[in-house]
Amino acid sequence: RAARNSGSLVVPVGLAFEAIYGSDKDLFKSLYAADGSHPSELGAYLAACVFIETLTNRDAAQIKWNGSLDSSVANVLKQAAKQASN
């Protein structure tokens, strides 16, 4: 609400995490580092995809770079980013 009232842009990373939580609890757990608080490589990749979707209006699914992630996992994360950004 604060962003809406101030005309600010919100990057909905939390909604992307929530989408993964609702569809795959094991994958959701892997979004966090061992401390259970900070993002793992997967969580950081998901957040980056949401930023790309939000800031550039570019479909994250079109990104060819998956880092060290398996392409099928990267694709799931890209789809969650798209879902959160729409």
PyMOL Python script that loads the backbone (N, CA, C, O; Angstrom):
from pymol import cmd

cmd.read_pdbstr("""\
ATOM      1  N   ARG A   1       0.823  -1.186   0.000  1.00  0.00           N
ATOM      2  CA  ARG A   1       0.000   0.000   0.000  1.00  0.00           C
ATOM      3  C   ARG A   1       0.870   1.254   0.000  1.00  0.00           C
ATOM      4  O   ARG A   1       0.552   2.232  -0.675  1.00  0.00           O
ATOM      5  N   ALA A   2       1.966   1.224   0.757  1.00  0.00           N
ATOM      6  CA  ALA A   2       2.856   2.382   0.799  1.00  0.00           C
ATOM      7  C   ALA A   2       3.435   2.670  -0.582  1.00  0.00           C
ATOM      8  O   ALA A   2       3.549   3.829  -0.981  1.00  0.00           O
ATOM      9  N   ALA A   3       3.798   1.620  -1.310  1.00  0.00           N
ATOM     10  CA  ALA A   3       4.346   1.826  -2.656  1.00  0.00           C
ATOM     11  C   ALA A   3       3.291   2.417  -3.577  1.00  0.00           C
ATOM     12  O   ALA A   3       3.568   3.335  -4.350  1.00  0.00           O
ATOM     13  N   ARG A   4       2.100   1.892  -3.490  1.00  0.00           N
ATOM     14  CA  ARG A   4       1.000   2.407  -4.320  1.00  0.00           C
ATOM     15  C   ARG A   4       0.729   3.874  -4.009  1.00  0.00           C
ATOM     16  O   ARG A   4       0.549   4.681  -4.920  1.00  0.00           O
ATOM     17  N   ASN A   5       0.701   4.216  -2.737  1.00  0.00           N
ATOM     18  CA  ASN A   5       0.424   5.592  -2.327  1.00  0.00           C
ATOM     19  C   ASN A   5       1.522   6.565  -2.744  1.00  0.00           C
ATOM     20  O   ASN A   5       1.260   7.744  -2.980  1.00  0.00           O
ATOM     21  N   SER A   6       2.765   6.058  -2.833  1.00  0.00           N
ATOM     22  CA  SER A   6       3.875   6.939  -3.191  1.00  0.00           C
ATOM     23  C   SER A   6       4.268   6.832  -4.666  1.00  0.00           C
ATOM     24  O   SER A   6       5.177   7.524  -5.124  1.00  0.00           O
ATOM     25  N   GLY A   7       3.582   5.966  -5.401  1.00  0.00           N
ATOM     26  CA  GLY A   7       3.908   5.789  -6.806  1.00  0.00           C
ATOM     27  C   GLY A   7       5.196   5.022  -7.029  1.00  0.00           C
ATOM     28  O   GLY A   7       5.809   5.123  -8.091  1.00  0.00           O
ATOM     29  N   SER A   8       5.605   4.259  -6.035  1.00  0.00           N
ATOM     30  CA  SER A   8       6.846   3.500  -6.123  1.00  0.00           C
ATOM     31  C   SER A   8       6.620   2.152  -6.792  1.00  0.00           C
ATOM     32  O   SER A   8       5.506   1.629  -6.811  1.00  0.00           O
ATOM     33  N   LEU A   9       7.677   1.611  -7.328  1.00  0.00           N
ATOM     34  CA  LEU A   9       7.654   0.303  -7.954  1.00  0.00           C
ATOM     35  C   LEU A   9       7.967  -0.762  -6.905  1.00  0.00           C
ATOM     36  O   LEU A   9       8.865  -0.579  -6.083  1.00  0.00           O
ATOM     37  N   VAL A  10       7.242  -1.853  -6.931  1.00  0.00           N
ATOM     38  CA  VAL A  10       7.491  -2.977  -6.035  1.00  0.00           C
ATOM     39  C   VAL A  10       7.936  -4.164  -6.878  1.00  0.00           C
ATOM     40  O   VAL A  10       7.296  -4.509  -7.871  1.00  0.00           O
ATOM     41  N   VAL A  11       9.025  -4.778  -6.475  1.00  0.00           N
ATOM     42  CA  VAL A  11       9.504  -5.991  -7.121  1.00  0.00           C
ATOM     43  C   VAL A  11       9.019  -7.146  -6.246  1.00  0.00           C
ATOM     44  O   VAL A  11       9.531  -7.336  -5.143  1.00  0.00           O
ATOM     45  N   PRO A  12       8.037  -7.922  -6.722  1.00  0.00           N
ATOM     46  CA  PRO A  12       7.344  -8.900  -5.877  1.00  0.00           C
ATOM     47  C   PRO A  12       8.084 -10.227  -5.685  1.00  0.00           C
ATOM     48  O   PRO A  12       7.568 -11.289  -6.033  1.00  0.00           O
ATOM     49  N   VAL A  13       9.286 -10.155  -5.132  1.00  0.00           N
ATOM     50  CA  VAL A  13      10.074 -11.363  -4.917  1.00  0.00           C
ATOM     51  C   VAL A  13       9.352 -12.316  -3.961  1.00  0.00           C
ATOM     52  O   VAL A  13       9.356 -13.529  -4.168  1.00  0.00           O
ATOM     53  N   GLY A  14       8.741 -11.771  -2.929  1.00  0.00           N
ATOM     54  CA  GLY A  14       8.022 -12.614  -1.969  1.00  0.00           C
ATOM     55  C   GLY A  14       6.914 -13.415  -2.616  1.00  0.00           C
ATOM     56  O   GLY A  14       6.666 -14.557  -2.228  1.00  0.00           O
ATOM     57  N   LEU A  15       6.242 -12.832  -3.599  1.00  0.00           N
ATOM     58  CA  LEU A  15       5.180 -13.560  -4.295  1.00  0.00           C
ATOM     59  C   LEU A  15       5.740 -14.723  -5.105  1.00  0.00           C
ATOM     60  O   LEU A  15       5.085 -15.757  -5.242  1.00  0.00           O
ATOM     61  N   ALA A  16       6.944 -14.560  -5.640  1.00  0.00           N
ATOM     62  CA  ALA A  16       7.577 -15.652  -6.376  1.00  0.00           C
ATOM     63  C   ALA A  16       7.950 -16.792  -5.420  1.00  0.00           C
ATOM     64  O   ALA A  16       7.754 -17.964  -5.742  1.00  0.00           O
ATOM     65  N   PHE A  17       8.481 -16.447  -4.256  1.00  0.00           N
ATOM     66  CA  PHE A  17       8.779 -17.467  -3.248  1.00  0.00           C
ATOM     67  C   PHE A  17       7.493 -18.177  -2.828  1.00  0.00           C
ATOM     68  O   PHE A  17       7.476 -19.395  -2.651  1.00  0.00           O
ATOM     69  N   GLU A  18       6.432 -17.416  -2.674  1.00  0.00           N
ATOM     70  CA  GLU A  18       5.141 -17.983  -2.289  1.00  0.00           C
ATOM     71  C   GLU A  18       4.623 -18.944  -3.361  1.00  0.00           C
ATOM     72  O   GLU A  18       4.050 -19.984  -3.036  1.00  0.00           O
ATOM     73  N   ALA A  19       4.820 -18.602  -4.633  1.00  0.00           N
ATOM     74  CA  ALA A  19       4.385 -19.481  -5.722  1.00  0.00           C
ATOM     75  C   ALA A  19       5.120 -20.819  -5.665  1.00  0.00           C
ATOM     76  O   ALA A  19       4.520 -21.874  -5.870  1.00  0.00           O
ATOM     77  N   ILE A  20       6.414 -20.768  -5.386  1.00  0.00           N
ATOM     78  CA  ILE A  20       7.185 -22.011  -5.257  1.00  0.00           C
ATOM     79  C   ILE A  20       6.708 -22.788  -4.031  1.00  0.00           C
ATOM     80  O   ILE A  20       6.560 -24.008  -4.086  1.00  0.00           O
ATOM     81  N   TYR A  21       6.471 -22.091  -2.939  1.00  0.00           N
ATOM     82  CA  TYR A  21       5.984 -22.746  -1.721  1.00  0.00           C
ATOM     83  C   TYR A  21       4.683 -23.501  -1.995  1.00  0.00           C
ATOM     84  O   TYR A  21       4.494 -24.616  -1.509  1.00  0.00           O
ATOM     85  N   GLY A  22       3.794 -22.896  -2.769  1.00  0.00           N
ATOM     86  CA  GLY A  22       2.507 -23.517  -3.055  1.00  0.00           C
ATOM     87  C   GLY A  22       2.586 -24.694  -4.008  1.00  0.00           C
ATOM     88  O   GLY A  22       1.670 -25.514  -4.062  1.00  0.00           O
ATOM     89  N   SER A  23       3.673 -24.784  -4.760  1.00  0.00           N
ATOM     90  CA  SER A  23       3.736 -25.849  -5.754  1.00  0.00           C
ATOM     91  C   SER A  23       4.769 -26.935  -5.449  1.00  0.00           C
ATOM     92  O   SER A  23       4.621 -28.066  -5.914  1.00  0.00           O
ATOM     93  N   ASP A  24       5.802 -26.618  -4.681  1.00  0.00           N
ATOM     94  CA  ASP A  24       6.873 -27.601  -4.455  1.00  0.00           C
ATOM     95  C   ASP A  24       7.622 -27.256  -3.162  1.00  0.00           C
ATOM     96  O   ASP A  24       8.550 -26.448  -3.162  1.00  0.00           O
ATOM     97  N   LYS A  25       7.204 -27.879  -2.080  1.00  0.00           N
ATOM     98  CA  LYS A  25       7.786 -27.568  -0.760  1.00  0.00           C
ATOM     99  C   LYS A  25       9.285 -27.882  -0.705  1.00  0.00           C
ATOM    100  O   LYS A  25      10.041 -27.151  -0.066  1.00  0.00           O
ATOM    101  N   ASP A  26       9.720 -28.950  -1.361  1.00  0.00           N
ATOM    102  CA  ASP A  26      11.145 -29.286  -1.343  1.00  0.00           C
ATOM    103  C   ASP A  26      11.959 -28.233  -2.086  1.00  0.00           C
ATOM    104  O   ASP A  26      13.018 -27.818  -1.614  1.00  0.00           O
ATOM    105  N   LEU A  27      11.474 -27.804  -3.236  1.00  0.00           N
ATOM    106  CA  LEU A  27      12.159 -26.755  -3.975  1.00  0.00           C
ATOM    107  C   LEU A  27      12.161 -25.467  -3.149  1.00  0.00           C
ATOM    108  O   LEU A  27      13.159 -24.748  -3.119  1.00  0.00           O
ATOM    109  N   PHE A  28      11.049 -25.181  -2.484  1.00  0.00           N
ATOM    110  CA  PHE A  28      10.977 -23.982  -1.639  1.00  0.00           C
ATOM    111  C   PHE A  28      12.081 -23.997  -0.582  1.00  0.00           C
ATOM    112  O   PHE A  28      12.749 -22.986  -0.362  1.00  0.00           O
ATOM    113  N   LYS A  29      12.270 -25.143   0.069  1.00  0.00           N
ATOM    114  CA  LYS A  29      13.314 -25.244   1.098  1.00  0.00           C
ATOM    115  C   LYS A  29      14.685 -24.979   0.508  1.00  0.00           C
ATOM    116  O   LYS A  29      15.556 -24.430   1.182  1.00  0.00           O
ATOM    117  N   SER A  30      14.884 -25.361  -0.741  1.00  0.00           N
ATOM    118  CA  SER A  30      16.198 -25.172  -1.361  1.00  0.00           C
ATOM    119  C   SER A  30      16.441 -23.723  -1.801  1.00  0.00           C
ATOM    120  O   SER A  30      17.536 -23.390  -2.256  1.00  0.00           O
ATOM    121  N   LEU A  31      15.434 -22.866  -1.669  1.00  0.00           N
ATOM    122  CA  LEU A  31      15.615 -21.451  -1.987  1.00  0.00           C
ATOM    123  C   LEU A  31      16.395 -20.718  -0.903  1.00  0.00           C
ATOM    124  O   LEU A  31      16.809 -19.574  -1.093  1.00  0.00           O
ATOM    125  N   TYR A  32      16.596 -21.385   0.238  1.00  0.00           N
ATOM    126  CA  TYR A  32      17.274 -20.773   1.380  1.00  0.00           C
ATOM    127  C   TYR A  32      18.605 -21.455   1.661  1.00  0.00           C
ATOM    128  O   TYR A  32      18.757 -22.659   1.452  1.00  0.00           O
ATOM    129  N   ALA A  33      19.560 -20.677   2.132  1.00  0.00           N
ATOM    130  CA  ALA A  33      20.853 -21.201   2.560  1.00  0.00           C
ATOM    131  C   ALA A  33      20.653 -22.020   3.839  1.00  0.00           C
ATOM    132  O   ALA A  33      19.558 -22.061   4.399  1.00  0.00           O
ATOM    133  N   ALA A  34      21.711 -22.658   4.279  1.00  0.00           N
ATOM    134  CA  ALA A  34      21.646 -23.527   5.459  1.00  0.00           C
ATOM    135  C   ALA A  34      21.154 -22.798   6.703  1.00  0.00           C
ATOM    136  O   ALA A  34      20.604 -23.427   7.607  1.00  0.00           O
ATOM    137  N   ASP A  35      21.342 -21.483   6.762  1.00  0.00           N
ATOM    138  CA  ASP A  35      20.889 -20.741   7.950  1.00  0.00           C
ATOM    139  C   ASP A  35      19.379 -20.537   7.971  1.00  0.00           C
ATOM    140  O   ASP A  35      18.831 -20.060   8.965  1.00  0.00           O
ATOM    141  N   GLY A  36      18.697 -20.899   6.871  1.00  0.00           N
ATOM    142  CA  GLY A  36      17.241 -20.789   6.819  1.00  0.00           C
ATOM    143  C   GLY A  36      16.726 -19.378   6.673  1.00  0.00           C
ATOM    144  O   GLY A  36      15.517 -19.152   6.724  1.00  0.00           O
ATOM    145  N   SER A  37      17.613 -18.431   6.492  1.00  0.00           N
ATOM    146  CA  SER A  37      17.215 -17.036   6.419  1.00  0.00           C
ATOM    147  C   SER A  37      17.629 -16.377   5.109  1.00  0.00           C
ATOM    148  O   SER A  37      16.839 -15.677   4.475  1.00  0.00           O
ATOM    149  N   HIS A  38      18.856 -16.608   4.720  1.00  0.00           N
ATOM    150  CA  HIS A  38      19.391 -15.979   3.512  1.00  0.00           C
ATOM    151  C   HIS A  38      19.111 -16.854   2.292  1.00  0.00           C
ATOM    152  O   HIS A  38      18.959 -18.069   2.416  1.00  0.00           O
ATOM    153  N   PRO A  39      19.044 -16.238   1.121  1.00  0.00           N
ATOM    154  CA  PRO A  39      18.761 -17.035  -0.071  1.00  0.00           C
ATOM    155  C   PRO A  39      19.957 -17.888  -0.483  1.00  0.00           C
ATOM    156  O   PRO A  39      21.113 -17.495  -0.329  1.00  0.00           O
ATOM    157  N   SER A  40      19.645 -19.046  -1.001  1.00  0.00           N
ATOM    158  CA  SER A  40      20.660 -19.895  -1.614  1.00  0.00           C
ATOM    159  C   SER A  40      20.892 -19.388  -3.031  1.00  0.00           C
ATOM    160  O   SER A  40      20.338 -18.362  -3.427  1.00  0.00           O
ATOM    161  N   GLU A  41      21.703 -20.101  -3.786  1.00  0.00           N
ATOM    162  CA  GLU A  41      21.900 -19.745  -5.192  1.00  0.00           C
ATOM    163  C   GLU A  41      20.563 -19.775  -5.938  1.00  0.00           C
ATOM    164  O   GLU A  41      20.301 -18.910  -6.774  1.00  0.00           O
ATOM    165  N   LEU A  42      19.721 -20.762  -5.640  1.00  0.00           N
ATOM    166  CA  LEU A  42      18.412 -20.844  -6.287  1.00  0.00           C
ATOM    167  C   LEU A  42      17.533 -19.660  -5.910  1.00  0.00           C
ATOM    168  O   LEU A  42      16.865 -19.078  -6.764  1.00  0.00           O
ATOM    169  N   GLY A  43      17.535 -19.306  -4.630  1.00  0.00           N
ATOM    170  CA  GLY A  43      16.735 -18.168  -4.181  1.00  0.00           C
ATOM    171  C   GLY A  43      17.193 -16.866  -4.798  1.00  0.00           C
ATOM    172  O   GLY A  43      16.374 -16.022  -5.162  1.00  0.00           O
ATOM    173  N   ALA A  44      18.504 -16.700  -4.916  1.00  0.00           N
ATOM    174  CA  ALA A  44      19.043 -15.487  -5.535  1.00  0.00           C
ATOM    175  C   ALA A  44      18.695 -15.448  -7.019  1.00  0.00           C
ATOM    176  O   ALA A  44      18.382 -14.386  -7.557  1.00  0.00           O
ATOM    177  N   TYR A  45      18.749 -16.597  -7.678  1.00  0.00           N
ATOM    178  CA  TYR A  45      18.393 -16.667  -9.096  1.00  0.00           C
ATOM    179  C   TYR A  45      16.918 -16.297  -9.282  1.00  0.00           C
ATOM    180  O   TYR A  45      16.570 -15.537 -10.186  1.00  0.00           O
ATOM    181  N   LEU A  46      16.061 -16.840  -8.420  1.00  0.00           N
ATOM    182  CA  LEU A  46      14.638 -16.514  -8.491  1.00  0.00           C
ATOM    183  C   LEU A  46      14.416 -15.017  -8.302  1.00  0.00           C
ATOM    184  O   LEU A  46      13.671 -14.397  -9.060  1.00  0.00           O
ATOM    185  N   ALA A  47      15.059 -14.440  -7.296  1.00  0.00           N
ATOM    186  CA  ALA A  47      14.923 -13.000  -7.053  1.00  0.00           C
ATOM    187  C   ALA A  47      15.396 -12.195  -8.265  1.00  0.00           C
ATOM    188  O   ALA A  47      14.749 -11.224  -8.656  1.00  0.00           O
ATOM    189  N   ALA A  48      16.513 -12.594  -8.853  1.00  0.00           N
ATOM    190  CA  ALA A  48      17.026 -11.889 -10.031  1.00  0.00           C
ATOM    191  C   ALA A  48      16.036 -11.962 -11.190  1.00  0.00           C
ATOM    192  O   ALA A  48      15.848 -10.985 -11.914  1.00  0.00           O
ATOM    193  N   CYS A  49      15.411 -13.111 -11.361  1.00  0.00           N
ATOM    194  CA  CYS A  49      14.416 -13.259 -12.431  1.00  0.00           C
ATOM    195  C   CYS A  49      13.224 -12.332 -12.207  1.00  0.00           C
ATOM    196  O   CYS A  49      12.692 -11.760 -13.158  1.00  0.00           O
ATOM    197  N   VAL A  50      12.811 -12.186 -10.962  1.00  0.00           N
ATOM    198  CA  VAL A  50      11.698 -11.282 -10.658  1.00  0.00           C
ATOM    199  C   VAL A  50      12.104  -9.835 -10.949  1.00  0.00           C
ATOM    200  O   VAL A  50      11.311  -9.062 -11.485  1.00  0.00           O
ATOM    201  N   PHE A  51      13.328  -9.476 -10.599  1.00  0.00           N
ATOM    202  CA  PHE A  51      13.816  -8.125 -10.904  1.00  0.00           C
ATOM    203  C   PHE A  51      13.819  -7.888 -12.413  1.00  0.00           C
ATOM    204  O   PHE A  51      13.394  -6.830 -12.877  1.00  0.00           O
ATOM    205  N   ILE A  52      14.291  -8.857 -13.169  1.00  0.00           N
ATOM    206  CA  ILE A  52      14.312  -8.711 -14.632  1.00  0.00           C
ATOM    207  C   ILE A  52      12.898  -8.530 -15.165  1.00  0.00           C
ATOM    208  O   ILE A  52      12.643  -7.632 -15.968  1.00  0.00           O
ATOM    209  N   GLU A  53      11.983  -9.378 -14.723  1.00  0.00           N
ATOM    210  CA  GLU A  53      10.585  -9.284 -15.163  1.00  0.00           C
ATOM    211  C   GLU A  53      10.013  -7.902 -14.847  1.00  0.00           C
ATOM    212  O   GLU A  53       9.373  -7.278 -15.693  1.00  0.00           O
ATOM    213  N   THR A  54      10.247  -7.437 -13.634  1.00  0.00           N
ATOM    214  CA  THR A  54       9.630  -6.194 -13.161  1.00  0.00           C
ATOM    215  C   THR A  54      10.274  -4.941 -13.750  1.00  0.00           C
ATOM    216  O   THR A  54       9.576  -4.025 -14.186  1.00  0.00           O
ATOM    217  N   LEU A  55      11.589  -4.905 -13.761  1.00  0.00           N
ATOM    218  CA  LEU A  55      12.279  -3.685 -14.173  1.00  0.00           C
ATOM    219  C   LEU A  55      12.405  -3.517 -15.687  1.00  0.00           C
ATOM    220  O   LEU A  55      12.488  -2.395 -16.185  1.00  0.00           O
ATOM    221  N   THR A  56      12.419  -4.632 -16.416  1.00  0.00           N
ATOM    222  CA  THR A  56      12.619  -4.537 -17.863  1.00  0.00           C
ATOM    223  C   THR A  56      11.406  -4.962 -18.682  1.00  0.00           C
ATOM    224  O   THR A  56      11.376  -4.777 -19.898  1.00  0.00           O
ATOM    225  N   ASN A  57      10.413  -5.528 -18.014  1.00  0.00           N
ATOM    226  CA  ASN A  57       9.249  -6.106 -18.699  1.00  0.00           C
ATOM    227  C   ASN A  57       9.672  -7.183 -19.690  1.00  0.00           C
ATOM    228  O   ASN A  57       8.971  -7.456 -20.664  1.00  0.00           O
ATOM    229  N   ARG A  58      10.818  -7.786 -19.432  1.00  0.00           N
ATOM    230  CA  ARG A  58      11.319  -8.869 -20.266  1.00  0.00           C
ATOM    231  C   ARG A  58      10.916 -10.194 -19.638  1.00  0.00           C
ATOM    232  O   ARG A  58      10.987 -10.358 -18.420  1.00  0.00           O
ATOM    233  N   ASP A  59      10.497 -11.129 -20.465  1.00  0.00           N
ATOM    234  CA  ASP A  59      10.096 -12.450 -19.998  1.00  0.00           C
ATOM    235  C   ASP A  59      11.335 -13.210 -19.529  1.00  0.00           C
ATOM    236  O   ASP A  59      12.230 -13.494 -20.325  1.00  0.00           O
ATOM    237  N   ALA A  60      11.387 -13.537 -18.252  1.00  0.00           N
ATOM    238  CA  ALA A  60      12.538 -14.250 -17.700  1.00  0.00           C
ATOM    239  C   ALA A  60      12.749 -15.592 -18.388  1.00  0.00           C
ATOM    240  O   ALA A  60      13.873 -16.095 -18.417  1.00  0.00           O
ATOM    241  N   ALA A  61      11.705 -16.174 -18.934  1.00  0.00           N
ATOM    242  CA  ALA A  61      11.840 -17.452 -19.640  1.00  0.00           C
ATOM    243  C   ALA A  61      12.742 -17.321 -20.861  1.00  0.00           C
ATOM    244  O   ALA A  61      13.261 -18.322 -21.355  1.00  0.00           O
ATOM    245  N   GLN A  62      12.932 -16.125 -21.344  1.00  0.00           N
ATOM    246  CA  GLN A  62      13.791 -15.899 -22.516  1.00  0.00           C
ATOM    247  C   GLN A  62      15.271 -15.790 -22.158  1.00  0.00           C
ATOM    248  O   GLN A  62      16.127 -15.742 -23.041  1.00  0.00           O
ATOM    249  N   ILE A  63      15.565 -15.752 -20.869  1.00  0.00           N
ATOM    250  CA  ILE A  63      16.955 -15.678 -20.424  1.00  0.00           C
ATOM    251  C   ILE A  63      17.604 -17.039 -20.654  1.00  0.00           C
ATOM    252  O   ILE A  63      17.091 -18.064 -20.203  1.00  0.00           O
ATOM    253  N   LYS A  64      18.708 -17.044 -21.343  1.00  0.00           N
ATOM    254  CA  LYS A  64      19.382 -18.299 -21.661  1.00  0.00           C
ATOM    255  C   LYS A  64      20.344 -18.748 -20.560  1.00  0.00           C
ATOM    256  O   LYS A  64      20.625 -19.939 -20.428  1.00  0.00           O
ATOM    257  N   TRP A  65      20.850 -17.790 -19.766  1.00  0.00           N
ATOM    258  CA  TRP A  65      21.823 -18.116 -18.730  1.00  0.00           C
ATOM    259  C   TRP A  65      21.120 -18.693 -17.507  1.00  0.00           C
ATOM    260  O   TRP A  65      20.201 -18.088 -16.956  1.00  0.00           O
ATOM    261  N   ASN A  66      21.571 -19.874 -17.092  1.00  0.00           N
ATOM    262  CA  ASN A  66      20.990 -20.528 -15.917  1.00  0.00           C
ATOM    263  C   ASN A  66      21.983 -20.655 -14.773  1.00  0.00           C
ATOM    264  O   ASN A  66      21.701 -21.316 -13.773  1.00  0.00           O
ATOM    265  N   GLY A  67      23.145 -20.024 -14.916  1.00  0.00           N
ATOM    266  CA  GLY A  67      24.165 -20.190 -13.892  1.00  0.00           C
ATOM    267  C   GLY A  67      24.537 -21.661 -13.806  1.00  0.00           C
ATOM    268  O   GLY A  67      24.682 -22.328 -14.831  1.00  0.00           O
ATOM    269  N   SER A  68      24.691 -22.162 -12.609  1.00  0.00           N
ATOM    270  CA  SER A  68      25.011 -23.578 -12.428  1.00  0.00           C
ATOM    271  C   SER A  68      23.754 -24.423 -12.202  1.00  0.00           C
ATOM    272  O   SER A  68      23.846 -25.606 -11.874  1.00  0.00           O
ATOM    273  N   LEU A  69      22.584 -23.808 -12.378  1.00  0.00           N
ATOM    274  CA  LEU A  69      21.332 -24.513 -12.132  1.00  0.00           C
ATOM    275  C   LEU A  69      20.973 -25.440 -13.283  1.00  0.00           C
ATOM    276  O   LEU A  69      21.256 -25.150 -14.445  1.00  0.00           O
ATOM    277  N   ASP A  70      20.357 -26.539 -12.948  1.00  0.00           N
ATOM    278  CA  ASP A  70      19.792 -27.424 -13.957  1.00  0.00           C
ATOM    279  C   ASP A  70      18.728 -26.638 -14.716  1.00  0.00           C
ATOM    280  O   ASP A  70      17.961 -25.889 -14.110  1.00  0.00           O
ATOM    281  N   SER A  71      18.677 -26.800 -16.019  1.00  0.00           N
ATOM    282  CA  SER A  71      17.751 -25.990 -16.822  1.00  0.00           C
ATOM    283  C   SER A  71      16.295 -26.204 -16.437  1.00  0.00           C
ATOM    284  O   SER A  71      15.498 -25.270 -16.517  1.00  0.00           O
ATOM    285  N   SER A  72      15.930 -27.416 -16.019  1.00  0.00           N
ATOM    286  CA  SER A  72      14.531 -27.643 -15.635  1.00  0.00           C
ATOM    287  C   SER A  72      14.180 -26.879 -14.356  1.00  0.00           C
ATOM    288  O   SER A  72      13.072 -26.358 -14.231  1.00  0.00           O
ATOM    289  N   VAL A  73      15.112 -26.810 -13.413  1.00  0.00           N
ATOM    290  CA  VAL A  73      14.889 -26.050 -12.177  1.00  0.00           C
ATOM    291  C   VAL A  73      14.851 -24.560 -12.500  1.00  0.00           C
ATOM    292  O   VAL A  73      13.980 -23.839 -12.014  1.00  0.00           O
ATOM    293  N   ALA A  74      15.787 -24.100 -13.313  1.00  0.00           N
ATOM    294  CA  ALA A  74      15.811 -22.691 -13.712  1.00  0.00           C
ATOM    295  C   ALA A  74      14.503 -22.301 -14.389  1.00  0.00           C
ATOM    296  O   ALA A  74      13.987 -21.206 -14.164  1.00  0.00           O
ATOM    297  N   ASN A  75      13.971 -23.187 -15.210  1.00  0.00           N
ATOM    298  CA  ASN A  75      12.703 -22.887 -15.895  1.00  0.00           C
ATOM    299  C   ASN A  75      11.542 -22.765 -14.912  1.00  0.00           C
ATOM    300  O   ASN A  75      10.672 -21.911 -15.084  1.00  0.00           O
ATOM    301  N   VAL A  76      11.521 -23.600 -13.898  1.00  0.00           N
ATOM    302  CA  VAL A  76      10.474 -23.497 -12.863  1.00  0.00           C
ATOM    303  C   VAL A  76      10.583 -22.156 -12.157  1.00  0.00           C
ATOM    304  O   VAL A  76       9.572 -21.499 -11.908  1.00  0.00           O
ATOM    305  N   LEU A  77      11.799 -21.750 -11.834  1.00  0.00           N
ATOM    306  CA  LEU A  77      12.005 -20.469 -11.151  1.00  0.00           C
ATOM    307  C   LEU A  77      11.615 -19.303 -12.049  1.00  0.00           C
ATOM    308  O   LEU A  77      11.025 -18.330 -11.580  1.00  0.00           O
ATOM    309  N   LYS A  78      11.937 -19.392 -13.322  1.00  0.00           N
ATOM    310  CA  LYS A  78      11.557 -18.337 -14.277  1.00  0.00           C
ATOM    311  C   LYS A  78      10.040 -18.218 -14.386  1.00  0.00           C
ATOM    312  O   LYS A  78       9.504 -17.113 -14.477  1.00  0.00           O
ATOM    313  N   GLN A  79       9.359 -19.343 -14.377  1.00  0.00           N
ATOM    314  CA  GLN A  79       7.894 -19.312 -14.452  1.00  0.00           C
ATOM    315  C   GLN A  79       7.288 -18.695 -13.181  1.00  0.00           C
ATOM    316  O   GLN A  79       6.309 -17.953 -13.250  1.00  0.00           O
ATOM    317  N   ALA A  80       7.877 -19.010 -12.035  1.00  0.00           N
ATOM    318  CA  ALA A  80       7.396 -18.404 -10.784  1.00  0.00           C
ATOM    319  C   ALA A  80       7.621 -16.894 -10.799  1.00  0.00           C
ATOM    320  O   ALA A  80       6.791 -16.135 -10.298  1.00  0.00           O
ATOM    321  N   ALA A  81       8.738 -16.462 -11.370  1.00  0.00           N
ATOM    322  CA  ALA A  81       9.015 -15.025 -11.480  1.00  0.00           C
ATOM    323  C   ALA A  81       7.981 -14.365 -12.363  1.00  0.00           C
ATOM    324  O   ALA A  81       7.491 -13.282 -12.042  1.00  0.00           O
ATOM    325  N   LYS A  82       7.642 -14.998 -13.467  1.00  0.00           N
ATOM    326  CA  LYS A  82       6.641 -14.464 -14.378  1.00  0.00           C
ATOM    327  C   LYS A  82       5.279 -14.358 -13.696  1.00  0.00           C
ATOM    328  O   LYS A  82       4.582 -13.350 -13.812  1.00  0.00           O
ATOM    329  N   GLN A  83       4.918 -15.429 -12.979  1.00  0.00           N
ATOM    330  CA  GLN A  83       3.631 -15.453 -12.266  1.00  0.00           C
ATOM    331  C   GLN A  83       3.567 -14.326 -11.232  1.00  0.00           C
ATOM    332  O   GLN A  83       2.545 -13.650 -11.112  1.00  0.00           O
ATOM    333  N   ALA A  84       4.638 -14.127 -10.502  1.00  0.00           N
ATOM    334  CA  ALA A  84       4.659 -13.098  -9.456  1.00  0.00           C
ATOM    335  C   ALA A  84       4.617 -11.704 -10.037  1.00  0.00           C
ATOM    336  O   ALA A  84       4.072 -10.791  -9.416  1.00  0.00           O
ATOM    337  N   SER A  85       5.182 -11.521 -11.213  1.00  0.00           N
ATOM    338  CA  SER A  85       5.292 -10.194 -11.809  1.00  0.00           C
ATOM    339  C   SER A  85       4.054  -9.766 -12.584  1.00  0.00           C
ATOM    340  O   SER A  85       3.919  -8.596 -12.941  1.00  0.00           O
ATOM    341  N   ASN A  86       3.170 -10.686 -12.841  1.00  0.00           N
ATOM    342  CA  ASN A  86       1.933 -10.343 -13.592  1.00  0.00           C
ATOM    343  C   ASN A  86       0.839  -9.839 -12.704  1.00  0.00           C
ATOM    344  O   ASN A  86      -0.247  -9.515 -13.185  1.00  0.00           O
TER     345      ASN A  86
END
""", "prot")
cmd.dss("prot")
cmd.show_as("cartoon", "prot")
cmd.util.cbc("prot")
cmd.orient("prot")
